[in-house]
Amino acid sequence: MGKIRTPYLLLLPGFAFLFTFFILPIINLAQTSTQTKIAGGDTGQYEQTLRFANYVDAFVDNKEQFGRSFLYAIIATVLALAIAYPLAYAIAFKSGKYKNVLLVLVVAPFFTSFLLRTIAWKQILGEEGFLVPTLRTLGIISENTTLTSTSFAVVMGMTYNFLPFMTLPLYASIDRIDPRTLEASGDLYANGYTTFRKVTLPLSMPGVVAGTLLTFIPAAGDYVNAAILGNPNTKMLGNVIESRYFKIVDYPTAAALSFTLMAAILILVTLYIRKAGTEELV
């Protein structure tokens, strides 16, 4: 009897942590999302009225930020995948004795604050950085063109900050591929492109799916990059939620937006995983 109970007892600490810091806040968020302001009450005073129209109002008033959040997140995810896949492949198959060093370099940005890394990008893309003068010298951008406070800066910041989340799952997946499988493909007269399309990519799909999810999900809810690198016209949904909570003190709208964002991400992720044919990752 004791042996049967042991696995469940081992699960208790994790369940207690999950219940306290995830389930309870979610329940509180759900209750807050259907509240309305008390008539004649002070700022931040709300009562429970079960007003589900808060969800419709929140979405209609912020549909532009919804679309922008998912657009930026998708672009950043695609860019991160384009950068991380060759990098992960090179580390797995071409790095030799420097493999561990390169892996440390991949995670090295985590040794610095997320906020500081984003501020650094503001300097890199600013007038005082090396990038803008170089691009102007090459004639790629005009003298009046700036890179800061633009959607380009926001997407670049997101791509950089979430790049390790894409690289590590890809590396773990590619590193498990037996090199003899690739050699066998060559023995069957497949060229490099065919080997990649028919062998390497399918075998690394679990890493692709995991990496894109780990990048897209936090990117869709991000607000730091848009706040530091963007402008009022590049605000994402995370910025609206942050403003509603801490500046406007409109808790029901902020809670409704949070729930709507979670639901939208959950639906998109489920459809993506089913389309990718890796339902076992759910």
C-alpha positions, 0 to 999 in steps of 0.5 A, spaced: 500 500 500 505 504 501 509 503 494 502 505 491 502 511 495 509 513 494 508 516 487 502 520 489 506 523 495 512 525 490 507 529 486 504 533 492 510 538 492 509 540 485 501 540 485 501 544 491 506 549 487 502 549 481 495 550 485 498 556 489 501 560 483 497 558 477 491 555 478 489 560 484 491 566 480 487 563 474 481 563 478 482 570 481 483 572 474 477 569 471 473 572 477 476 579 476 474 579 468 467 579 469 467 585 474 464 592 473 466 598 477 462 600 483 457 606 481 460 612 485 466 608 487 473 610 487 478 608 482 480 600 482 473 599 486 469 593 482 464 588 484 462 582 481 456 582 476 458 576 471 458 581 465 461 577 460 461 582 455 467 585 458 471 580 453 467 582 447 469 590 449 476 588 450 477 585 444 473 590 440 477 596 443 484 592 442 483 588 436 489 592 432 494 590 438 491 583 438 493 582 430 500 586 431 502 581 437 501 575 433 504 578 427 510 580 430 510 574 434 510 570 428 515 574 424 520 573 430 519 566 430 520 565 423 526 569 423 529 565 429 528 559 426 532 561 420 537 563 424 537 557 429 537 551 425 543 552 421 546 554 428 544 548 431 546 544 425 553 546 425 554 545 433 551 538 432 555 536 426 561 541 425 563 543 432 567 538 434 571 539 440 568 546 441 561 544 441 560 545 449 563 552 448 558 554 443 553 551 447 555 556 453 555 562 448 548 560 446 545 561 453 550 566 455 545 572 454 541 569 459 547 571 464 544 578 463 538 581 465 532 581 459 531 588 460 538 590 459 539 586 453 533 590 450 536 596 452 543 594 449 539 593 442 536 600 443 543 603 443 545 598 437 540 600 433 540 608 435 544 613 432 550 612 436 551 605 434 555 602 429 549 599 425 545 605 422 551 609 420 554 603 416 547 602 413 547 609 411 554 609 408 552 603 404 546 606 401 541 601 404 537 606 408 537 614 407 539 619 412 533 621 415 531 613 416 532 611 423 531 604 426 529 605 433 522 606 435 520 602 429 516 595 428 523 593 425 526 594 432 521 591 436 521 584 432 529 584 432 529 585 439 524 579 440 528 575 435 534 576 439 531 575 446 528 569 444 533 566 440 536 561 445 529 558 446 529 556 439 536 554 438 537 549 444 531 544 442 533 544 435 540 542 437 537 537 442 533 534 436 539 534 431 544 532 435 540 525 436 540 524 429 545 518 427 550 521 422 550 514 419 543 516 417 545 522 413 551 517 410 546 512 408 542 517 404 548 519 400 550 512 399 543 512 395 545 518 391 541 523 394 544 530 394 545 535 400 538 538 399 534 532 398 538 529 404 536 535 408 529 535 406 527 527 406 532 525 412 534 531 417 528 535 417 523 530 418 528 527 424 528 534 427 521 536 427 520 535 434 525 540 435 522 545 430 515 544 433 518 545 441 523 551 439 517 555 435 512 554 441 517 556 446 519 562 442 512 564 439 508 563 446 512 568 450 513 573 444 506 573 443 505 576 450 511 580 450 511 587 452 518 589 454 521 589 447 515 594 444 515 598 450 523 600 450 524 599 442 517 601 439 513 607 439 505 608 441 504 605 434 507 598 435 504 597 442 502 589 443 497 586 447 502 585 453 503 593 453 495 594 453 494 589 459 500 592 463 497 599 462 490 597 464 493 593 470 498 599 473 496 605 470 489 605 468 487 601 474 482 597 469 482 590 472 476 587 469 479 589 462 486 587 463 483 580 466 479 579 460 484 581 455 489 576 459 484 570 458 483 572 451 490 572 449 491 565 453 485 562 449 487 565 442 494 562 443 492 555 446 487 554 440 493 556 435 498 552 438 493 546 438 492 547 431 499 548 429 501 541 433 496 537 429 498 540 423 505 538 424 503 531 426 506 531 433 500 531 437 505 527 442 508 534 444 501 536 447 
